[in-house]
Amino acid sequence: MNTLEINSLVLAYLGDSIYESYVREYLIKKGLAHVKNLQEKSLEFVTAKSQARIIKELIKANIFTNDELEIIKRARNTKVNTHPKNCDIITYHEATSFEALIGYLKLNNNIERIEEIINKIFTLR
């Protein structure tokens, strides 16, 4: 399978679930024991606004390879027909680019790199 040929929105679909799983595990390991608290705290990481902020911070921190930046740019520029009501289209594109990168890395079995990026996110908080 050539992951460069997969639609960015499909990569984001996969990346969203992977990223959310890491966030949930992180919050549980931090000792949050009530679902309501877990859900509230997870919003700092998993909303489109949060992901857009995160991707900007990571780009500014210069942590991505050129190949990863290409995936991010391709996903950010992907045409979409709809976006959530709770964010603007630019924010949605930025969040989608982050999710697409995670999905791309997963399909390429680059779990170590996913974990490096995720750990960087957790240290920023």
N, C-alpha and C positions, 0 to 999 in steps of 0.2 A: 504494500500500500504506500502510495506517495502522499505523505501528509501535507505537502505543499499544495496539492490539488484539492484538498478538502475545503469546502466552503467555510469561511471564517465564522459564520453563525453556528455551524455545526460544531466547530471546535469550541466555541464559547458555551454551547449547550453542555458539552462534556466538562469543560473547565469549571463551570459554575458549580456543578455537583461535587467535583473533587475539592475545590477550594472551600466550599461550605463544610465539607466533612472535616477538613483540617481545622477549621475555625471551631467547630463543635468540640472536637477532641481537645484542642488547646484550652477552651473555656472550662471543660469538665476537669481537666488536669489542674487548672488553677484553683479548683475547689468550689466552683459554682454548683450548687446542688438542687436548685429549684428551676423547673422548666421556664417559668416566667422570667427569672433572672438571666437564664441562658439566652432566651430569645431576645431580651432587651439588649444585653451586652453584645450579642452577635451582630446587631445592627451597626455597630461601629466598624464592622468588617465587610458585611455582605450586601449592603444596599448599593445601588448604582452610584449614588453620590459618594459613598465610602470608597468603592472600588476606583472611581475616577480620581479621587484624591490620592489614593494609594499609588496608582500607576504614575501619576505626575511626580510624586515624591521619589519613587524608584527610578524614574527616568532622570530626574535631577541628581540623584545620588550616583548615576552612571554605573548601574550594576548589570545592565543588559549587554549581551553580545550583539554584534551587528546582525546576525541571523535572527535573534530574538526581537530586535528592533524592527526588522522587516516584517515579521509576523504581526507585531503590534500595529505598525503603520497600515498594513494590508487590512487588518480587522477594523481599525478605526475608520478606514475609508470605505468599508463595505456598505452598499446601499441597503437600507431597511425600509420596510413599508409602514411599520408601526413602532412605537416605543411606549414605555409605561407613562401613565399620566403624572406620576409623582416626580418626574425629572425631565429636563430638556433633552433635545436630541444630541447635543454635543456631549453632555454627561453620559448619556446612554452609549454613545460610540466609544468613549474612553473606557467605560466599564466593560464593554464587550471586548475591547482589545486586550484587557487584562485577562478575562476569562478565556479568550481564544489562545493566548499564550500558554496558559496552564493546560488547556486541552491538547494543544500541539505537543507540549513537552511530555504529557502522559502517553499519547499515542506513539511517541518515539521512545517510550520506556526510559525517560530521563527523570526518574523519581528523585534522584539525588539533587538535581537542579531545582525541581519543584520545591523540595524541602529547604534548599538554600534561600529561595525567594520568599517562601512562607515565613521562615525564621527571621528574615530581615524585616518583614512586615510586623511581626510580633515584637521585635526589638524597638521598632519605631513608636509603638504604643506605650 
